[in-house]
């Protein structure tokens, strides 16, 4: 009898943990969890797509996500103009020597940023390929998390008007310090695990398995027209693996 009771208790714990995991996903992705179905044993519980939903798995060669929510960029990273001399940027309300200053970068050479903090980029365009990730910083104000940062390129520093050229500087950032781009500039990172959250448009190509509520299909590419999504891309020995949930219309090719 004691063994039977122990088994029942263990089964309840496992089932509750599975339900908690699904609800955690819902709370953090704004996606419907789908329908849960059960097989013949206690460990056969699985989640299948709900109405208007699709699950995508497989290996990918490229993903392009528009307006994706991503985690902050951890230093060190390097800001690069898409076209040399076209993209520019400024760091506003930085603290140097107890004063608020504006630091400007003309885009002539890459801008390495190191230090103890992160750049919160929020929603942006992200391209994922086998050789790494590209984050666009164009078109929005990004905030620095409080910390000390060092810029490894020639910049201009001033409180107003034209700044004084400086060959690399360090500054303090607080909750007022922001990064502002003017023109197309990006940050490129090596291959690493990344989570992308919608809503927004997204395209993915590779060797894909797509599960709908009523069927499963294989595809070489999928285009998501907009809506909530959660995509996890993880580099491994066999390439980039993808695990995605889309809530909305998905077109396959």
Secondary structure, DSSP 8 states (H G I E B T S, - for coil): -HHHHHHHHHHHHHHHHHHHHHHHHHHHH-----EEE--SSTT--EEE--TTEEEEEEEEEEEEEEEEE---EESSEEEEESSTTT-EEEEEEEEETTEEEEEEE-SSS-EEEEES-EEE--EEEEEEETTEEEEE-TTSEEEE-SEEEEEEEEEEEESSSS-EEEEEEEEEE-TT-EEEEES-EEEEE-S--EEEE-SS-EEEEEEEEEEESS-EEEEEEEEE-SSEEEEEEEEETTEEEEEEEEES-EEE-
